[in-house]
Amino acid sequence: MINYDLSLIKRILRNIVIATMFFSFSSEVFKYSTEKASWYFAKLPIDIAKAIKLSKKSKLGFGSARVMAIINQTQWKTSIFPESKSGSYLLPLKAEIRNENKILEGGVVDIAIEIIH
């Protein structure tokens, strides 16, 4: 029979839960256009952006971070990108996601993200 140190297992599990970064917020959708294309984004609240930056989990190119994003019943993997002007991150919203959830420019959406590796 194997003896398990339950207090050690509890500490390990508690650290795993703490290491998971999950946030939910509401954001107004805005469009960024050039002559050739347009992109739609939702800006993360600054307090959430600061928590992500402090976590050291934003080690990808250009300071981006991989996330699992959820809007309504739609879930997808993407990246969030730092915006130097505001000090926050931007979540890109591709056409498929906007169409599926009837998201329009200027609309406010409820979003959940989990930082992933």
C-alpha positions in Angstrom: 0.0 0.0 0.0 1.3 3.5 -0.9 1.2 6.2 1.7 0.3 9.6 0.4 1.1 12.8 2.2 -2.4 14.5 1.9 -1.1 17.9 3.0 1.5 17.9 0.3 -1.1 16.9 -2.3 -3.4 19.7 -1.1 -0.6 22.3 -1.4 0.3 21.1 -4.9 -3.4 21.3 -6.0 -3.8 24.8 -4.4 -0.8 26.0 -6.4 -2.2 24.6 -9.6 -5.4 26.5 -9.0 -3.6 29.7 -8.2 -1.5 29.4 -11.3 -4.6 29.4 -13.5 -5.4 32.9 -14.6 -9.0 33.4 -15.6 -10.7 36.8 -16.1 -14.1 38.0 -17.1 -15.0 41.5 -18.2 -17.2 43.6 -20.5 -15.7 45.6 -23.3 -16.8 47.8 -26.2 -15.9 46.5 -29.6 -13.9 48.9 -31.8 -12.7 48.8 -35.4 -9.2 49.6 -36.5 -9.0 50.3 -40.3 -6.3 50.8 -42.9 -6.6 51.3 -46.6 -6.4 47.5 -47.1 -8.2 45.9 -44.2 -10.1 46.4 -41.0 -9.7 44.6 -37.7 -12.1 44.4 -34.7 -10.9 44.4 -31.1 -12.0 44.3 -27.5 -9.7 46.1 -25.0 -9.0 44.4 -21.7 -9.5 46.5 -18.5 -6.2 48.0 -17.3 -6.3 46.1 -14.0 -6.5 42.7 -15.8 -3.7 43.8 -18.2 -1.5 44.7 -15.2 -2.2 41.3 -13.6 -1.3 39.5 -16.8 2.0 41.5 -17.2 3.0 40.9 -13.6 2.4 37.1 -13.9 5.2 36.8 -16.4 2.9 34.7 -18.6 3.2 37.2 -21.5 6.5 35.9 -22.9 5.4 35.4 -26.6 6.5 37.7 -29.4 5.8 41.4 -29.0 4.6 40.8 -25.4 1.6 38.9 -26.5 -0.1 36.1 -24.4 -2.0 33.0 -25.6 -5.5 32.8 -24.3 -8.7 30.7 -24.5 -11.4 33.3 -25.1 -15.1 32.8 -24.5 -18.0 34.9 -25.7 -21.5 33.4 -25.1 -21.1 29.7 -26.1 -18.2 30.4 -28.5 -14.8 29.4 -27.3 -11.5 29.7 -29.3 -7.7 29.9 -28.8 -6.1 33.2 -29.8 -3.6 35.7 -28.5 -3.9 39.1 -26.8 -1.6 41.8 -27.9 -0.2 44.8 -25.9 -1.4 48.2 -26.8 1.2 50.8 -25.9 -1.1 53.8 -25.9 -3.3 52.5 -23.1 -1.0 50.0 -21.5 -3.6 47.3 -21.9 -4.1 44.3 -24.2 -6.3 43.9 -27.2 -8.3 40.8 -28.0 -8.8 40.4 -31.8 -12.3 39.4 -32.8 -12.3 37.7 -36.2 -15.3 37.8 -38.5 -16.4 34.2 -37.6 -16.6 35.1 -33.9 -18.4 38.4 -34.6 -20.9 36.9 -37.0 -21.7 33.9 -34.8 -22.4 36.2 -31.8 -23.9 39.1 -33.7 -21.2 41.5 -32.5 -21.1 44.9 -34.0 -18.7 47.8 -33.8 -19.6 49.9 -30.7 -21.4 47.0 -29.1 -20.5 45.8 -25.6 -19.6 42.2 -25.1 -19.1 40.0 -22.1 -15.8 38.1 -22.4 -14.0 35.5 -20.4 -10.3 34.7 -21.0 -7.9 32.1 -19.6 -4.2 32.6 -20.0 -2.8 29.4 -21.5 0.7 28.2 -22.3 
